[in-house]
Amino acid sequence: MNKNETVNVQTFINEHPFSRFQWLIFAMCFVIVLLDGFDTAAIGFIAPSLITEWKIDRSVLAPVLSAALFGLAFGALVVGPLSDRLGRRNILIASVGVFGVACFASAFSGDLLHLTVMRFVTGVGLGAAMPNAVTLMSEFCPDRRRATLINLMFCGFPLGAAFGGFLAAWLIPHFGWRSVLIFGGTTPLLLLVALLIALPESVRYQVAKAAPVEKVRATLARIASDASNAVSFVLTERAPAVAGKSGIKLVLSSSYIVGSIMLWLAYFMGLVIFYASINWMPILLKEAGLSPQHATLISALFPLGGVGAVLCGVLMDRFNPNRIIAACYALTAISVYCIGHAVGNIGLLMLAVFVAGVLMNTAQSSMPALAAEFYPTQGRGTGVAWMLGLGRFGGIAGSFLVAKLTQQHFTFEGIFTVVAIAGVISCVALLIKQAVHPRPLVSRNRDMEVSTH
């Protein structure tokens, strides 16, 4: 790089190897997403113990199962968009602190109401953390590997949920259900120290907000030293900006509204499937005749399937991402339907649960990368946050849906047949998004400059 050169930050990131600094950012964001998956799923794995210890009916569990989801939605919708105003780093650090403290405190709940309140607060922190982790990571990724890296990072969510299941199966018999929440609270508080020391602000956000050129230069220099000669920086956007609009105004503008709604609908329906399965499958399998331990272990196979998102990310970087994810949702609908018809055979049931988990979590884990690509920097934080936030209501709907179906005496097969319909809806939503907002073959750029002059 020549002295006094003007640097396009995305071109700089594209042209340099993925550095150890970027891998550090990836690792921190991955752990945040993993803890999100662990804490979000933990309540489903401890539900059978709550029923036994507090001598309550399973029908009254719906509020506590859904409390964190209400918090997740609130955190994403209200706190998440602040990242477009205050920065990704500050909101992310505060969010991790909130959900760590709240999850730890929930371990000492004495009744269902106290636990419900603390799960809501935990959800607020998680809801604000997830979209900011996705947004921050996406803004440090080269274009050619963005979907692959974000999907790899987002694998932390289903892996965290699966790990929660295996850990709960061991912890609860030895130390009781409270130990699961204590673990889920102390780990993010330890991570908080690393974030305070090492987490940077997004370099694309710095340029978009006209940050001092010294800060931009210092951040890029940690990727490659030749950035130290630059005196000004510009930012090009693949997604078209909307003049005078940022944040929620951009997301709801006429240029983005149809795509936004379709992203919300697809993610909503995907979480109907995820939370209906993760929260209720241990209970439904137990009632179908399996032992509590076997029910928990088989249920944990469902979120473990999220590792398939890595391959999907590679395909998204090479082909049309809307169609790739739509196909995954269509196959998800078929596989979830098959779970309901495999309960009489343990081997077949394990296979059906795992395959359904691979397909469903692959589709769902790919959605944040799709949203991050769809919006420009001025609205990316809000766009990702609102998709994740509004989608969380799908998790709430999924929990209450299964509760309602059990009250109506639906069979095991009937419950999973109804849940499978959500996958069809997600598939159709993404095909509509593709029809209205075809992926541009040529980048449409907008330059913003930060200079010492």
C-alpha positions as a Markdown table, in Angstrom:
| # | Residue | x | y | z |
|---|---|---|---|---|
| 1 | Met | 0.0 | 0.0 | 0.0 |
| 2 | Asn | 1.3 | 3.4 | -1.0 |
| 3 | Lys | 1.7 | 6.2 | 1.6 |
| 4 | Asn | -1.3 | 8.6 | 1.7 |
| 5 | Glu | -3.6 | 6.1 | 0.0 |
| 6 | Thr | -7.4 | 6.2 | 0.4 |
| 7 | Val | -8.5 | 2.7 | 1.4 |
| 8 | Asn | -11.9 | 1.0 | 0.7 |
| 9 | Val | -12.3 | -0.9 | 3.9 |
| 10 | Gln | -14.3 | -3.8 | 2.4 |
| 11 | Thr | -11.8 | -4.2 | -0.5 |
| 12 | Phe | -9.1 | -4.2 | 2.1 |
| 13 | Ile | -10.8 | -7.0 | 4.1 |
| 14 | Asn | -11.5 | -8.9 | 0.8 |
| 15 | Glu | -7.9 | -8.8 | -0.4 |
| 16 | His | -6.2 | -9.8 | 2.8 |
| 17 | Pro | -6.1 | -13.3 | 4.4 |
| 18 | Phe | -8.5 | -13.9 | 7.3 |
| 19 | Ser | -6.3 | -12.8 | 10.1 |
| 20 | Arg | -5.8 | -14.1 | 13.7 |
| 21 | Phe | -7.5 | -10.8 | 14.8 |
| 22 | Gln | -10.6 | -11.7 | 12.8 |
| 23 | Trp | -10.6 | -15.3 | 14.1 |
| 24 | Leu | -10.5 | -13.8 | 17.6 |
| 25 | Ile | -13.6 | -11.8 | 16.9 |
| 26 | Phe | -15.2 | -14.9 | 15.4 |
| 27 | Ala | -14.3 | -16.9 | 18.6 |
| 28 | Met | -15.8 | -14.3 | 20.9 |
| 29 | Cys | -19.0 | -14.0 | 18.8 |
| 30 | Phe | -19.2 | -17.8 | 18.5 |
| 31 | Val | -19.2 | -18.3 | 22.3 |
| 32 | Ile | -21.9 | -15.6 | 22.7 |
| 33 | Val | -24.1 | -17.4 | 20.2 |
| 34 | Leu | -23.3 | -20.8 | 21.9 |
| 35 | Leu | -24.3 | -19.4 | 25.3 |
| 36 | Asp | -27.5 | -18.0 | 23.8 |
| 37 | Gly | -28.4 | -21.5 | 22.6 |
| 38 | Phe | -27.5 | -23.0 | 26.0 |
| 39 | Asp | -29.4 | -20.5 | 28.1 |
| 40 | Thr | -32.4 | -20.4 | 25.7 |
| 41 | Ala | -32.8 | -24.2 | 25.7 |
| 42 | Ala | -31.9 | -24.8 | 29.3 |
| 43 | Ile | -35.5 | -24.3 | 30.6 |
| 44 | Gly | -36.8 | -27.0 | 28.3 |
| 45 | Phe | -34.4 | -29.6 | 29.7 |
| 46 | Ile | -35.1 | -28.8 | 33.3 |
| 47 | Ala | -38.9 | -28.7 | 32.8 |
| 48 | Pro | -39.4 | -32.3 | 33.8 |
| 49 | Ser | -37.5 | -31.7 | 37.1 |
| 50 | Leu | -39.7 | -28.6 | 37.8 |
| 51 | Ile | -42.8 | -30.6 | 37.4 |
| 52 | Thr | -41.5 | -33.2 | 39.9 |
| 53 | Glu | -40.0 | -30.8 | 42.5 |
| 54 | Trp | -42.7 | -28.2 | 42.5 |
| 55 | Lys | -45.6 | -30.7 | 41.9 |
| 56 | Ile | -47.1 | -28.7 | 39.1 |
| 57 | Asp | -49.0 | -29.7 | 36.0 |
| 58 | Arg | -47.2 | -29.5 | 32.7 |
| 59 | Ser | -49.9 | -27.2 | 31.3 |
| 60 | Val | -48.7 | -24.3 | 33.6 |
| 61 | Leu | -45.2 | -24.5 | 32.3 |
| 62 | Ala | -46.0 | -22.5 | 29.1 |
| 63 | Pro | -45.4 | -19.1 | 30.7 |
| 64 | Val | -42.0 | -20.0 | 32.1 |
| 65 | Leu | -41.0 | -21.8 | 28.9 |
| 66 | Ser | -41.9 | -18.7 | 26.9 |
| 67 | Ala | -40.7 | -16.0 | 29.3 |
| 68 | Ala | -37.2 | -15.9 | 27.9 |
| 69 | Leu | -38.6 | -15.7 | 24.4 |
| 70 | Phe | -40.7 | -12.6 | 25.3 |
| 71 | Gly | -37.4 | -11.2 | 26.7 |
| 72 | Leu | -35.5 | -12.2 | 23.5 |
| 73 | Ala | -38.1 | -10.4 | 21.4 |
| 74 | Phe | -38.1 | -7.3 | 23.6 |
| 75 | Gly | -34.3 | -7.1 | 23.7 |
| 76 | Ala | -33.9 | -7.5 | 20.0 |
| 77 | Leu | -36.7 | -5.0 | 19.0 |
| 78 | Val | -35.8 | -2.3 | 21.6 |
| 79 | Val | -32.2 | -2.7 | 22.4 |
| 80 | Gly | -30.9 | -4.3 | 19.2 |
| 81 | Pro | -31.4 | -1.3 | 16.9 |
| 82 | Leu | -29.4 | 0.9 | 19.3 |
| 83 | Ser | -26.4 | -0.7 | 17.7 |
| 84 | Asp | -27.0 | 1.4 | 14.6 |
| 85 | Arg | -26.8 | 4.5 | 16.9 |
| 86 | Leu | -24.4 | 3.6 | 19.7 |
| 87 | Gly | -22.2 | 0.9 | 18.1 |
| 88 | Arg | -22.0 | -2.9 | 18.0 |
| 89 | Arg | -19.4 | -3.3 | 20.7 |
| 90 | Asn | -21.0 | -1.3 | 23.6 |
| 91 | Ile | -24.4 | -3.0 | 23.2 |
| 92 | Leu | -22.9 | -6.4 | 22.9 |
| 93 | Ile | -20.9 | -6.1 | 26.1 |
| 94 | Ala | -23.8 | -4.8 | 28.1 |
| 95 | Ser | -26.1 | -7.5 | 26.7 |
| 96 | Val | -23.7 | -10.3 | 27.8 |
| 97 | Gly | -23.5 | -8.9 | 31.3 |
| 98 | Val | -27.3 | -8.7 | 31.6 |
| 99 | Phe | -28.0 | -12.3 | 30.5 |
| 100 | Gly | -25.2 | -13.7 | 32.6 |
| 101 | Val | -26.3 | -12.1 | 35.8 |
| 102 | Ala | -30.0 | -12.9 | 35.2 |
| 103 | Cys | -29.4 | -16.5 | 34.3 |
| 104 | Phe | -27.3 | -17.0 | 37.5 |
| 105 | Ala | -30.0 | -15.4 | 39.6 |
| 106 | Ser | -32.7 | -17.6 | 38.1 |
| 107 | Ala | -31.0 | -20.6 | 39.6 |
| 108 | Phe | -32.1 | -19.4 | 43.1 |
| 109 | Ser | -35.8 | -19.1 | 42.2 |
| 110 | Gly | -38.2 | -20.4 | 44.8 |
| 111 | Asp | -41.3 | -20.5 | 42.8 |
| 112 | Leu | -42.6 | -20.4 | 39.2 |
| 113 | Leu | -43.3 | -16.6 | 39.2 |
| 114 | His | -39.7 | -15.7 | 40.3 |
| 115 | Leu | -38.3 | -18.1 | 37.7 |
| 116 | Thr | -40.5 | -16.6 | 35.0 |
| 117 | Val | -39.4 | -13.0 | 35.8 |
| 118 | Met | -35.7 | -14.0 | 35.8 |
| 119 | Arg | -36.1 | -15.9 | 32.5 |
| 120 | Phe | -37.6 | -12.8 | 30.9 |
| 121 | Val | -34.6 | -10.6 | 32.0 |
| 122 | Thr | -32.2 | -13.3 | 30.7 |
| 123 | Gly | -34.1 | -13.1 | 27.4 |
| 124 | Val | -33.7 | -9.4 | 27.2 |
| 125 | Gly | -29.9 | -9.7 | 27.4 |
| 126 | Leu | -29.8 | -12.6 | 24.9 |
| 127 | Gly | -32.2 | -10.8 | 22.5 |
| 128 | Ala | -29.8 | -7.8 | 22.3 |
| 129 | Ala | -26.6 | -9.9 | 22.1 |
| 130 | Met | -27.4 | -12.2 | 19.3 |
| 131 | Pro | -28.1 | -9.7 | 16.5 |
| 132 | Asn | -25.1 | -7.6 | 17.5 |
| 133 | Ala | -22.8 | -10.6 | 17.4 |
| 134 | Val | -24.1 | -11.5 | 13.9 |
| 135 | Thr | -23.8 | -7.9 | 12.7 |
| 136 | Leu | -20.3 | -7.3 | 14.1 |
| 137 | Met | -19.0 | -10.5 | 12.6 |
| 138 | Ser | -20.5 | -9.9 | 9.2 |
| 139 | Glu | -18.8 | -6.5 | 9.0 |
| 140 | Phe | -15.4 | -8.1 | 9.5 |
| 141 | Cys | -16.0 | -10.8 | 6.9 |
| 142 | Pro | -14.7 | -10.8 | 3.3 |
| 143 | Asp | -17.6 | -10.9 | 0.8 |
| 144 | Arg | -16.7 | -14.3 | -0.7 |
| 145 | Arg | -16.8 | -16.0 | 2.7 |
| 146 | Arg | -19.4 | -14.0 | 4.6 |
| 147 | Ala | -22.3 | -16.6 | 4.6 |
| 148 | Thr | -19.9 | -19.4 | 5.4 |
| 149 | Leu | -18.4 | -17.7 | 8.4 |
| 150 | Ile | -21.6 | -16.4 | 9.8 |
| 151 | Asn | -23.2 | -19.8 | 9.5 |
| 152 | Leu | -20.2 | -21.4 | 11.1 |
| 153 | Met | -20.6 | -18.9 | 14.0 |
| 154 | Phe | -24.3 | -19.4 | 14.2 |
| 155 | Cys | -23.7 | -23.1 | 14.6 |
| 156 | Gly | -22.9 | -22.2 | 18.2 |
| 157 | Phe | -26.6 | -21.7 | 18.9 |
| 158 | Pro | -27.8 | -25.3 | 18.2 |
| 159 | Leu | -24.6 | -26.7 | 19.5 |
| 160 | Gly | -25.1 | -24.7 | 22.7 |
| 161 | Ala | -28.7 | -26.1 | 23.0 |
| 162 | Ala | -27.5 | -29.6 | 22.3 |
| 163 | Phe | -24.6 | -29.3 | 24.8 |
| 164 | Gly | -27.2 | -28.0 | 27.3 |
| 165 | Gly | -29.2 | -31.2 | 26.8 |
| 166 | Phe | -26.2 | -33.5 | 27.3 |
| 167 | Leu | -24.9 | -31.5 | 30.3 |
| 168 | Ala | -28.4 | -31.4 | 31.8 |
| 169 | Ala | -28.7 | -35.2 | 31.5 |
| 170 | Trp | -25.6 | -35.5 | 33.7 |
| 171 | Leu | -25.9 | -32.5 | 36.0 |
| 172 | Ile | -29.5 | -32.8 | 37.1 |
| 173 | Pro | -29.2 | -36.4 | 38.5 |
| 174 | His | -26.1 | -35.4 | 40.4 |
| 175 | Phe | -26.6 | -31.7 | 41.4 |
| 176 | Gly | -30.2 | -30.8 | 40.6 |
| 177 | Trp | -31.8 | -28.6 | 38.0 |
| 178 | Arg | -30.4 | -25.4 | 39.5 |
| 179 | Ser | -26.8 | -26.4 | 38.6 |
| 180 | Val | -27.7 | -26.1 | 34.9 |
| 181 | Leu | -28.7 | -22.4 | 35.4 |
| 182 | Ile | -25.7 | -21.7 | 37.5 |
| 183 | Phe | -23.4 | -22.9 | 34.8 |
| 184 | Gly | -25.4 | -20.9 | 32.2 |
| 185 | Gly | -24.9 | -17.7 | 34.2 |
| 186 | Thr | -21.2 | -17.9 | 35.3 |
| 187 | Thr | -19.8 | -18.7 | 31.9 |
| 188 | Pro | -21.0 | -15.5 | 30.2 |
| 189 | Leu | -19.7 | -13.4 | 33.1 |
| 190 | Leu | -16.2 | -15.0 | 32.5 |
| 191 | Leu | -16.6 | -14.2 | 28.8 |
| 192 | Leu | -17.4 | -10.6 | 29.7 |
| 193 | Val | -13.8 | -10.0 | 30.8 |
| 194 | Ala | -12.4 | -11.1 | 27.4 |
| 195 | Leu | -14.9 | -8.9 | 25.6 |
| 196 | Leu | -13.9 | -5.8 | 27.6 |
| 197 | Ile | -10.3 | -6.4 | 26.8 |
| 198 | Ala | -10.3 | -7.6 | 23.2 |
| 199 | Leu | -13.6 | -6.9 | 21.4 |
| 200 | Pro | -13.3 | -4.1 | 18.7 |
| 201 | Glu | -15.9 | -1.9 | 17.2 |
| 202 | Ser | -17.0 | -2.8 | 13.7 |
| 203 | Val | -14.7 | -1.1 | 11.2 |
| 204 | Arg | -17.5 | -0.6 | 8.7 |
| 205 | Tyr | -19.6 | 1.0 | 11.4 |
| 206 | Gln | -16.7 | 3.3 | 12.2 |
| 207 | Val | -16.5 | 4.5 | 8.6 |
| 208 | Ala | -20.3 | 4.8 | 8.3 |
| 209 | Lys | -20.4 | 7.0 | 11.4 |
| 210 | Ala | -17.4 | 9.1 | 10.4 |
| 211 | Ala | -15.2 | 8.0 | 13.3 |
| 212 | Pro | -11.7 | 9.5 | 13.7 |
| 213 | Val | -9.5 | 8.1 | 11.0 |
| 214 | Glu | -7.0 | 7.0 | 13.6 |
| 215 | Lys | -9.5 | 4.6 | 15.1 |
| 216 | Val | -10.3 | 3.1 | 11.7 |
| 217 | Arg | -6.6 | 2.8 | 10.9 |
| 218 | Ala | -5.8 | 1.1 | 14.2 |
| 219 | Thr | -8.6 | -1.4 | 13.7 |
| 220 | Leu | -7.6 | -2.3 | 10.1 |
| 221 | Ala | -3.9 | -2.5 | 11.1 |
| 222 | Arg | -4.8 | -5.4 | 13.4 |
| 223 | Ile | -5.9 | -7.3 | 10.2 |
| 224 | Ala | -2.8 | -6.2 | 8.1 |
| 225 | Ser | -0.1 | -3.8 | 8.9 |
| 226 | Asp | -0.1 | -2.0 | 5.5 |
| 227 | Ala | -3.3 | -0.1 | 6.6 |
| 228 | Ser | -1.1 | 2.1 | 8.7 |
| 229 | Asn | -0.2 | 4.3 | 5.6 |
| 230 | Ala | -3.8 | 5.2 | 4.8 |
| 231 | Val | -5.0 | 8.7 | 5.5 |
| 232 | Ser | -8.7 | 8.2 | 4.5 |
| 233 | Phe | -11.2 | 5.4 | 4.2 |
| 234 | Val | -14.2 | 4.8 | 2.1 |
| 235 | Leu | -17.0 | 2.2 | 2.4 |
| 236 | Thr | -18.9 | 0.6 | -0.5 |
| 237 | Glu | -22.2 | -1.1 | 0.0 |
| 238 | Arg | -23.6 | -4.0 | -1.9 |
| 239 | Ala | -27.1 | -3.3 | -0.7 |
| 240 | Pro | -28.5 | 0.0 | -1.9 |
| 241 | Ala | -28.8 | 2.7 | 0.8 |
| 242 | Val | -31.9 | 4.9 | 1.1 |
| 243 | Ala | -31.2 | 8.6 | 1.2 |
| 244 | Gly | -31.7 | 10.1 | 4.6 |
| 245 | Lys | -32.8 | 6.9 | 6.3 |
| 246 | Ser | -31.2 | 4.5 | 8.7 |
| 247 | Gly | -32.2 | 2.0 | 11.4 |
| 248 | Ile | -35.9 | 1.1 | 11.4 |
| 249 | Lys | -36.8 | 3.8 | 8.8 |
| 250 | Leu | -34.6 | 2.0 | 6.3 |
| 251 | Val | -35.8 | -1.5 | 7.2 |
| 252 | Leu | -39.4 | -0.4 | 6.7 |
| 253 | Ser | -38.8 | 1.8 | 3.6 |
| 254 | Ser | -40.5 | 0.9 | 0.3 |
| 255 | Ser | -37.1 | -0.4 | -0.9 |
| 256 | Tyr | -37.0 | -3.1 | 1.8 |
| 257 | Ile | -40.4 | -3.6 | 3.3 |
| 258 | Val | -41.4 | -6.7 | 1.3 |
| 259 | Gly | -38.1 | -8.5 | 1.9 |
| 260 | Ser | -38.2 | -7.5 | 5.6 |
| 261 | Ile | -41.6 | -9.0 | 6.1 |
| 262 | Met | -40.7 | -12.2 | 4.3 |
| 263 | Leu | -37.5 | -12.5 | 6.4 |
| 264 | Trp | -39.6 | -12.0 | 9.6 |
| 265 | Leu | -42.2 | -14.6 | 8.5 |
| 266 | Ala | -39.6 | -17.3 | 7.5 |
| 267 | Tyr | -37.7 | -16.9 | 10.7 |
| 268 | Phe | -40.9 | -16.8 | 12.8 |
| 269 | Met | -42.1 | -20.1 | 11.3 |
| 270 | Gly | -38.6 | -21.7 | 11.7 |
| 271 | Leu | -38.7 | -20.9 | 15.4 |
| 272 | Val | -42.2 | -22.3 | 15.7 |
| 273 | Ile | -40.6 | -25.7 | 14.7 |
| 274 | Phe | -37.4 | -25.2 | 16.8 |
| 275 | Tyr | -39.1 | -24.3 | 20.1 |
| 276 | Ala | -42.0 | -26.6 | 19.8 |
| 277 | Ser | -39.5 | -29.4 | 19.4 |
| 278 | Ile | -36.8 | -28.3 | 21.9 |
| 279 | Asn | -39.2 | -27.3 | 24.7 |
| 280 | Trp | -41.7 | -30.1 | 24.4 |
| 281 | Met | -40.0 | -33.1 | 22.8 |
| 282 | Pro | -38.5 | -34.3 | 26.2 |
| 283 | Ile | -42.0 | -34.3 | 27.7 |
| 284 | Leu | -43.7 | -35.7 | 24.7 |
| 285 | Leu | -41.2 | -38.6 | 24.4 |
| 286 | Lys | -41.5 | -39.3 | 28.1 |
| 287 | Glu | -45.3 | -39.6 | 27.8 |
| 288 | Ala | -44.8 | -41.8 | 24.7 |
| 289 | Gly | -43.1 | -44.4 | 26.9 |
| 290 | Leu | -39.4 | -43.5 | 26.9 |
| 291 | Ser | -37.4 | -43.1 | 30.1 |
| 292 | Pro | -36.7 | -39.5 | 31.2 |
| 293 | Gln | -32.9 | -39.9 | 30.4 |
| 294 | His | -33.6 | -41.4 | 26.9 |
| 295 | Ala | -36.2 | -38.7 | 26.2 |
| 296 | Thr | -33.6 | -36.0 | 27.1 |
| 297 | Leu | -30.8 | -37.5 | 25.1 |
| 298 | Ile | -32.9 | -38.1 | 22.0 |
| 299 | Ser | -34.2 | -34.6 | 22.1 |
| 300 | Ala | -30.7 | -33.3 | 22.3 |
| 301 | Leu | -30.0 | -34.8 | 18.9 |
| 302 | Phe | -32.4 | -32.2 | 17.3 |
| 303 | Pro | -30.3 | -29.0 | 18.0 |
| 304 | Leu | -27.1 | -31.0 | 17.4 |
| 305 | Gly | -28.0 | -31.1 | 13.7 |
| 306 | Gly | -27.1 | -27.4 | 13.3 |
| 307 | Val | -23.6 | -28.3 | 12.1 |
| 308 | Gly | -25.1 | -28.7 | 8.6 |
| 309 | Ala | -25.3 | -24.8 | 8.4 |
| 310 | Val | -21.6 | -24.7 | 7.4 |
| 311 | Leu | -22.2 | -26.5 | 4.1 |
| 312 | Cys | -25.3 | -24.3 | 3.6 |
| 313 | Gly | -23.1 | -21.2 | 4.1 |
| 314 | Val | -20.7 | -22.4 | 1.4 |
| 315 | Leu | -23.6 | -23.0 | -1.0 |
| 316 | Met | -25.0 | -19.5 | -0.2 |
| 317 | Asp | -21.7 | -17.9 | -1.1 |
| 318 | Arg | -21.8 | -19.6 | -4.5 |
| 319 | Phe | -25.4 | -19.8 | -5.4 |
| 320 | Asn | -28.7 | -18.0 | -4.7 |
| 321 | Pro | -29.1 | -18.0 | -0.9 |
| 322 | Asn | -32.8 | -17.4 | -0.9 |
| 323 | Arg | -33.4 | -20.6 | -2.9 |
| 324 | Ile | -30.9 | -22.6 | -0.9 |
| 325 | Ile | -32.5 | -21.8 | 2.4 |
| 326 | Ala | -36.1 | -22.3 | 1.0 |
| 327 | Ala | -35.1 | -25.8 | -0.1 |
| 328 | Cys | -33.9 | -26.5 | 3.4 |
| 329 | Tyr | -37.2 | -25.4 | 4.9 |
| 330 | Ala | -39.2 | -27.6 | 2.5 |
| 331 | Leu | -37.1 | -30.6 | 3.5 |
| 332 | Thr | -37.5 | -29.7 | 7.1 |
| 333 | Ala | -41.3 | -29.9 | 6.8 |
| 334 | Ile | -41.0 | -33.4 | 5.4 |
| 335 | Ser | -38.6 | -34.6 | 8.1 |
| 336 | Val | -40.5 | -33.1 | 11.0 |
| 337 | Tyr | -43.6 | -34.9 | 9.8 |
| 338 | Cys | -41.6 | -38.2 | 9.8 |
| 339 | Ile | -40.7 | -37.7 | 13.5 |
| 340 | Gly | -44.3 | -38.2 | 14.5 |
| 341 | His | -44.4 | -41.5 | 12.7 |
| 342 | Ala | -41.2 | -43.0 | 14.1 |
| 343 | Val | -41.9 | -43.1 | 17.9 |
| 344 | Gly | -42.4 | -46.8 | 18.0 |
| 345 | Asn | -38.9 | -47.6 | 16.8 |
| 346 | Ile | -36.0 | -46.0 | 18.9 |
| 347 | Gly | -33.4 | -46.3 | 16.1 |
| 348 | Leu | -35.7 | -44.8 | 13.5 |
| 349 | Leu | -36.8 | -42.1 | 15.9 |
| 350 | Met | -33.2 | -41.1 | 16.7 |
| 351 | Leu | -32.4 | -40.9 | 12.9 |
| 352 | Ala | -35.6 | -38.9 | 12.2 |
| 353 | Val | -34.9 | -36.4 | 15.0 |
| 354 | Phe | -31.3 | -36.0 | 13.9 |
| 355 | Val | -32.1 | -35.5 | 10.2 |
| 356 | Ala | -34.9 | -33.1 | 11.0 |
| 357 | Gly | -32.4 | -31.2 | 13.3 |
| 358 | Val | -29.8 | -31.0 | 10.5 |
| 359 | Leu | -32.3 | -29.6 | 8.0 |
| 360 | Met | -34.2 | -27.3 | 10.3 |
| 361 | Asn | -31.2 | -25.9 | 12.1 |
| 362 | Thr | -29.3 | -25.5 | 8.8 |
| 363 | Ala | -32.1 | -23.3 | 7.4 |
| 364 | Gln | -32.6 | -21.4 | 10.6 |
| 365 | Ser | -28.9 | -20.8 | 11.3 |
| 366 | Ser | -28.5 | -19.5 | 7.7 |
| 367 | Met | -31.1 | -16.8 | 8.2 |
| 368 | Pro | -28.9 | -14.2 | 10.0 |
| 369 | Ala | -26.4 | -14.3 | 7.2 |
| 370 | Leu | -29.2 | -13.7 | 4.7 |
| 371 | Ala | -30.5 | -10.7 | 6.6 |
| 372 | Ala | -26.9 | -9.3 | 7.1 |
| 373 | Glu | -26.4 | -9.4 | 3.4 |
| 374 | Phe | -29.8 | -7.9 | 2.6 |
| 375 | Tyr | -29.3 | -4.6 | 4.4 |
| 376 | Pro | -26.7 | -1.8 | 4.1 |
| 377 | Thr | -24.5 | -0.8 | 7.1 |
| 378 | Gln | -26.9 | 2.1 | 8.2 |
| 379 | Gly | -29.7 | -0.4 | 8.8 |
| 380 | Arg | -27.9 | -3.8 | 9.2 |
| 381 | Gly | -28.0 | -3.8 | 13.0 |
| 382 | Thr | -31.7 | -3.0 | 13.1 |
| 383 | Gly | -32.5 | -5.4 | 10.2 |
| 384 | Val | -30.9 | -8.4 | 11.7 |
| 385 | Ala | -32.2 | -7.5 | 15.2 |
| 386 | Trp | -35.8 | -7.1 | 14.1 |
| 387 | Met | -35.8 | -10.4 | 12.1 |
| 388 | Leu | -34.4 | -12.2 | 15.2 |
| 389 | Gly | -36.7 | -10.3 | 17.6 |
| 390 | Leu | -40.0 | -10.7 | 15.7 |
| 391 | Gly | -39.0 | -14.2 | 14.9 |
| 392 | Arg | -38.8 | -15.0 | 18.6 |
| 393 | Phe | -42.6 | -14.7 | 18.8 |
| 394 | Gly | -42.5 | -17.8 | 16.6 |
| 395 | Gly | -40.8 | -19.5 | 19.5 |
| 396 | Ile | -43.5 | -18.3 | 21.8 |
| 397 | Ala | -46.2 | -19.5 | 19.4 |
| 398 | Gly | -44.5 | -22.8 | 19.1 |
| 399 | Ser | -44.5 | -23.4 | 22.9 |
| 400 | Phe | -48.1 | -22.4 | 23.3 |
| 401 | Leu | -49.1 | -24.3 | 20.1 |
| 402 | Val | -48.0 | -27.6 | 21.5 |
| 403 | Ala | -49.6 | -26.8 | 24.9 |
| 404 | Lys | -52.9 | -26.2 | 23.1 |
| 405 | Leu | -52.6 | -29.3 | 20.9 |
| 406 | Thr | -52.0 | -31.5 | 24.0 |
| 407 | Gln | -55.0 | -30.0 | 25.7 |
| 408 | Gln | -57.0 | -30.9 | 22.6 |
| 409 | His | -55.7 | -34.5 | 23.0 |
| 410 | Phe | -53.7 | -34.5 | 19.7 |
| 411 | Thr | -51.6 | -37.6 | 19.3 |
| 412 | Phe | -47.8 | -37.5 | 19.0 |
| 413 | Glu | -48.2 | -38.0 | 15.3 |
| 414 | Gly | -50.8 | -35.2 | 15.0 |
| 415 | Ile | -48.7 | -32.7 | 16.9 |
| 416 | Phe | -45.7 | -33.1 | 14.6 |
| 417 | Thr | -47.9 | -33.0 | 11.5 |
| 418 | Val | -49.2 | -29.6 | 12.5 |
| 419 | Val | -45.7 | -28.3 | 13.4 |
| 420 | Ala | -44.4 | -29.4 | 10.0 |
| 421 | Ile | -46.7 | -26.9 | 8.2 |
| 422 | Ala | -44.5 | -24.1 | 9.5 |
| 423 | Gly | -41.6 | -25.3 | 7.3 |
| 424 | Val | -43.8 | -25.0 | 4.2 |
| 425 | Ile | -44.7 | -21.4 | 5.1 |
| 426 | Ser | -41.0 | -20.5 | 5.6 |
| 427 | Cys | -40.1 | -21.9 | 2.2 |
| 428 | Val | -42.8 | -19.9 | 0.4 |
| 429 | Ala | -41.8 | -16.7 | 2.2 |
| 430 | Leu | -38.2 | -16.9 | 0.9 |
| 431 | Leu | -39.4 | -17.6 | -2.6 |
| 432 | Ile | -41.5 | -14.5 | -2.5 |
| 433 | Lys | -38.5 | -12.5 | -1.2 |
| 434 | Gln | -36.4 | -13.8 | -4.1 |
| 435 | Ala | -39.1 | -12.8 | -6.6 |
| 436 | Val | -39.5 | -9.3 | -5.2 |
| 437 | His | -35.8 | -8.6 | -4.4 |
| 438 | Pro | -33.7 | -10.6 | -6.8 |
| 439 | Arg | -30.1 | -10.9 | -5.6 |
| 440 | Pro | -28.0 | -8.3 | -7.5 |
| 441 | Leu | -25.4 | -9.7 | -9.8 |
| 442 | Val | -23.5 | -6.5 | -9.8 |
| 443 | Ser | -22.8 | -4.6 | -6.6 |
| 444 | Arg | -24.6 | -1.3 | -6.2 |
| 445 | Asn | -22.2 | 0.9 | -4.2 |
| 446 | Arg | -22.4 | 3.9 | -2.0 |
| 447 | Asp | -19.2 | 5.6 | -0.8 |
| 448 | Met | -18.7 | 7.2 | 2.5 |
| 449 | Glu | -15.4 | 8.8 | 3.5 |
| 450 | Val | -13.5 | 9.4 | 6.7 |
| 451 | Ser | -10.5 | 11.6 | 6.2 |
| 452 | Thr | -7.9 | 13.6 | 8.2 |
| 453 | His | -8.3 | 16.4 | 5.7 |
